Amino acid sequence: MNLSNFISNANLHEQNPLANCLSVGQPSNRSLRMKKVALILISVIFCMATYSQSRNNDVKAHHFDFGLGAGYEYGGVGFQASYAPIPYASVFAGIGFNGGLGYNFGAVWHILPKTTRYMFRPYIEVMYGYNLVFVYTDESFSTYDVEQYYGPSAGAGCEVRFGKKKRHGVDLCAFRYAFWTPKARDVYNNASSDMKSPMGPIGFSIGYHIEF
């Protein structure tokens, strides 16, 4: 705001100092705070990336990850493949068996990067695919119908890698929440107790992974 605009605003509100404060000072302060927060976040991410890449020349990033496991990320019980274009982020797709053919695909933000430096690497994930399934069987336990419902899910967990190269290990999503559609929620609420999980939309997953 230049000087002439400031004087103009002051003259318009000189009879009401409170109005002047609300109309002129508050937006400016809010905008300044948002800029400061953005600059701090950018600086933190930049410093983390610089620190992790420059401290040790032996640190190596892993870009490809393949895993076998159970959970939405593996399409039920199945296979997952992911690619990390940068150490702090990756995209993945999983396909497997959940009574039928299940799938999910999504993205992961790695709070600690996918490199040979870290044994424990916490992460946050978002995905889209099946997030509710009902498998109907007859008296001989033969499946005669499978109902799958699709939508977004989000979770948080940790990668655990072993050895000097940190290539082998376990992915554990300790908490995952499925955002069900209204139809999926109605089907779940009306299903018999022996067909639905008591945890509802909350779940977890685990898998064994190899990185390259």
Residue pairs with C-beta under 8 A, 6 or more apart in sequence:
1 9
1 24
1 28
6 24
9 20
9 23
9 24
10 20
12 20
13 19
13 20
13 23
13 24
14 20
45 88
48 88
48 113
49 87
49 88
49 113
52 59
52 87
52 112
52 113
52 115
52 117
53 59
53 87
56 117
58 116
59 115
59 116
59 117
60 115
60 116
60 165
61 84
61 87
61 113
61 114
61 115
62 84
62 114
62 115
62 116
62 166
62 167
62 211
62 212
63 83
63 84
63 85
63 114
63 212
64 81
64 82
64 83
64 84
64 211
64 212
65 80
65 81
65 82
65 83
65 84
65 90
65 92
65 114
65 209
65 210
65 211
65 212
66 79
66 80
66 81
66 82
66 209
66 210
66 212
67 74
67 79
67 80
67 81
67 82
67 171
67 207
67 208
67 209
67 210
68 74
68 78
68 79
68 80
68 207
68 208
69 77
69 78
69 80
69 171
69 205
69 206
69 207
69 208
69 209
70 76
70 77
70 205
70 206
70 207
71 173
71 176
71 203
71 204
71 205
71 206
71 207
72 94
72 102
72 104
72 127
72 129
72 130
72 131
72 153
72 176
72 178
72 203
72 205
73 80
73 92
73 94
73 104
73 106
73 125
73 127
73 171
73 173
73 205
73 207
74 80
74 94
74 95
74 96
74 205
74 207
75 94
75 95
75 96
75 97
75 98
75 101
75 102
75 103
75 104
75 129
75 130
76 96
76 97
76 98
76 99
76 102
76 130
76 133
77 96
77 97
77 98
78 94
78 95
78 96
78 97
78 102
79 94
79 95
79 96
80 92
80 93
80 94
80 207
80 209
81 92
81 93
81 94
82 90
82 91
82 92
82 93
82 108
83 90
83 91
83 92
84 90
84 110
84 114
85 91
87 110
87 113
87 114
87 115
88 109
88 110
88 113
89 107
89 108
89 109
89 110
90 107
90 108
90 110
90 114
91 105
91 106
91 107
91 108
92 105
92 106
92 107
92 108
92 127
93 103
93 104
93 105
94 103
94 104
94 105
94 129
95 101
95 102
95 103
96 102
96 103
98 130
98 133
98 135
98 146
98 148
99 133
99 135
99 143
99 146
100 133
100 135
100 146
100 148
102 129
102 130
102 133
102 148
103 129
103 130
104 127
104 128
104 129
104 130
104 153
105 127
105 128
105 129
106 125
106 126
106 127
106 128
106 129
106 153
107 125
107 126
107 127
108 123
108 124
108 125
109 123
109 124
109 125
110 121
110 122
110 123
110 159
111 121
111 122
111 123
111 124
112 118
112 120
112 121
112 122
113 121
114 121
114 159
114 211
115 166
116 164
116 165
116 166
117 166
118 161
118 166
119 160
119 161
119 162
119 166
120 158
120 159
120 160
121 158
121 159
121 160
121 161
122 156
122 157
122 158
122 159
123 156
123 157
123 158
123 159
124 154
124 155
124 156
125 154
125 155
125 156
125 157
125 173
125 176
126 152
126 153
126 154
127 152
127 153
127 154
128 150
128 151
128 152
128 153
129 150
129 153
130 148
130 149
130 150
131 149
131 150
131 151
131 152
131 153
131 178
131 179
131 180
131 184
131 201
132 148
132 149
132 151
132 178
132 180
132 184
132 187
132 188
132 201
133 146
133 147
133 148
133 149
134 146
134 147
134 187
134 191
134 195
134 196
135 143
135 145
135 146
136 143
136 144
136 145
136 146
136 147
137 143
137 144
138 144
147 187
149 180
149 181
149 183
149 184
149 187
150 181
151 178
151 179
151 180
151 181
151 184
152 179
153 176
153 177
153 178
153 179
154 176
154 177
154 179
155 173
155 174
155 175
155 176
155 177
155 204
155 205
156 173
156 174
156 175
156 176
157 171
157 172
157 173
157 174
157 175
157 176
157 204
157 205
158 171
158 172
158 174
159 169
159 170
159 171
159 209
160 169
160 170
160 171
160 172
161 167
161 168
161 169
161 211
162 168
162 169
166 211
167 210
167 211
167 212
168 208
168 209
168 210
168 211
169 208
169 209
170 206
170 207
170 208
170 209
171 205
171 206
171 207
171 208
171 209
172 204
172 205
172 206
173 204
173 205
173 206
174 204
175 202
175 204
176 202
176 203
176 204
176 205
177 201
177 202
178 201
178 202
178 203
179 201
180 188
180 201
188 196
188 200
197 203
